[in-house]
Amino acid sequence: MDNVKDNQYYINKIITDLTFILEHTRGLSQQELESIEILVDSVMFRLIQISENSDKLTEEFKLANSAVPWRAMKGLRNRIVHEYGNVDLSVVYDTINNDIPELLEELQELLNKRDEE
């Protein structure tokens, strides 16, 4: 079984989590999202996982792809973990709608570029 945990492995995990978030929140208003407690918990968990997996990427990879907002990913994770009961869900909703689609596209392009090499 080939289970190499390299940069590509972690990027794939991040892409899976980003895709999950987008698929399960598509078309929801902030109020609708907030009314589905299990979905809010799931989104928060996925955002934490995204940050945790980005931490496992090599520094060389992150430096070579410095346009990706690695620090912001970690910052959102810290806000969720340290203020879980008081997280401003408008920030999470804004992230879902404005930042995640762009991040997903950037990471997919990174993988496509690597596949072409």
C-alpha positions as CSV (number, residue, x, y, z in Angstrom):
1,M,0.0,0.0,0.0
2,D,1.4,3.3,-1.1
3,N,0.6,5.8,1.6
4,V,3.3,8.4,1.1
5,K,2.4,11.6,3.1
6,D,4.1,14.2,1.0
7,N,3.0,17.7,0.0
8,Q,0.7,16.3,-2.7
9,Y,-1.0,14.1,-0.1
10,Y,-1.7,17.0,2.2
11,I,-2.8,19.3,-0.6
12,N,-5.3,16.6,-1.7
13,K,-6.6,16.4,1.9
14,I,-7.1,20.2,2.0
15,I,-8.9,20.1,-1.4
16,T,-11.2,17.4,-0.1
17,D,-12.1,19.5,2.9
18,L,-12.6,22.6,0.9
19,T,-14.8,20.8,-1.6
20,F,-16.9,19.3,1.2
21,I,-17.4,22.7,2.7
22,L,-18.5,24.2,-0.6
23,E,-20.8,21.3,-1.5
24,H,-22.6,21.3,1.8
25,T,-23.0,25.1,2.1
26,R,-23.9,25.9,-1.5
27,G,-26.9,28.2,-1.7
28,L,-27.3,28.6,2.0
29,S,-27.7,32.0,3.6
30,Q,-25.7,32.8,6.7
31,Q,-28.9,32.4,8.8
32,E,-29.7,29.0,7.2
33,L,-26.1,27.8,7.8
34,E,-26.3,29.0,11.4
35,S,-29.5,27.1,12.0
36,I,-27.9,23.8,11.1
37,E,-25.8,23.2,14.1
38,I,-24.3,19.9,12.9
39,L,-23.2,21.6,9.6
40,V,-21.6,24.5,11.5
41,D,-19.7,22.0,13.6
42,S,-18.7,20.0,10.5
43,V,-17.5,23.2,8.7
44,M,-15.5,24.3,11.7
45,F,-13.9,20.9,12.0
46,R,-13.0,20.9,8.3
47,L,-11.5,24.4,8.6
48,I,-9.4,23.2,11.5
49,Q,-8.3,20.2,9.5
50,I,-7.3,22.4,6.6
51,S,-5.0,24.4,8.8
52,E,-3.6,21.3,10.4
53,N,-2.8,19.7,7.0
54,S,-1.3,23.0,5.7
55,D,1.1,22.9,8.7
56,K,2.3,19.5,7.5
57,L,3.5,20.9,4.2
58,T,7.2,21.6,3.8
59,E,8.4,25.1,4.3
60,E,10.0,24.9,0.9
61,F,6.7,24.1,-0.7
62,K,4.9,27.0,1.2
63,L,7.7,29.4,0.2
64,A,7.5,28.3,-3.4
65,N,3.7,28.9,-3.3
66,S,3.7,32.0,-1.2
67,A,0.6,33.4,-3.0
68,V,-1.5,30.9,-1.1
69,P,-2.7,32.4,2.2
70,W,-1.0,29.9,4.6
71,R,-0.9,32.3,7.5
72,A,-4.5,33.2,7.2
73,M,-5.5,29.5,7.2
74,K,-3.6,29.1,10.5
75,G,-5.2,32.3,11.9
76,L,-8.7,31.2,11.2
77,R,-7.9,27.8,12.8
78,N,-6.6,29.6,15.9
79,R,-9.8,31.7,16.2
80,I,-12.0,28.7,15.9
81,V,-10.0,26.6,18.4
82,H,-9.5,29.3,21.0
83,E,-12.8,31.0,20.8
84,Y,-15.0,28.1,19.6
85,G,-18.1,29.1,21.5
86,N,-17.7,32.7,20.5
87,V,-16.7,32.4,16.8
88,D,-18.1,35.1,14.7
89,L,-20.0,33.0,12.1
90,S,-20.2,36.0,9.8
91,V,-16.4,35.6,9.4
92,V,-16.8,31.9,8.7
93,Y,-19.6,32.5,6.2
94,D,-17.6,35.2,4.5
95,T,-14.6,32.8,4.3
96,I,-16.8,30.1,2.8
97,N,-18.2,32.4,0.1
98,N,-15.3,34.6,-0.7
99,D,-12.1,32.9,0.2
100,I,-12.6,29.1,-0.1
101,P,-13.6,29.1,-3.8
102,E,-10.5,31.0,-4.7
103,L,-8.3,28.9,-2.4
104,L,-9.7,25.7,-3.9
105,E,-8.9,26.9,-7.4
106,E,-5.4,27.9,-6.5
107,L,-4.7,24.5,-4.9
108,Q,-6.2,22.6,-7.8
109,E,-4.0,24.6,-10.2
110,L,-0.9,23.7,-8.1
111,L,-1.8,20.1,-8.4
112,N,-2.4,20.4,-12.1
113,K,0.9,22.2,-12.6
114,R,2.7,19.4,-10.7
115,D,1.0,16.8,-12.8
116,E,2.3,18.5,-15.9
117,E,5.9,18.5,-14.7
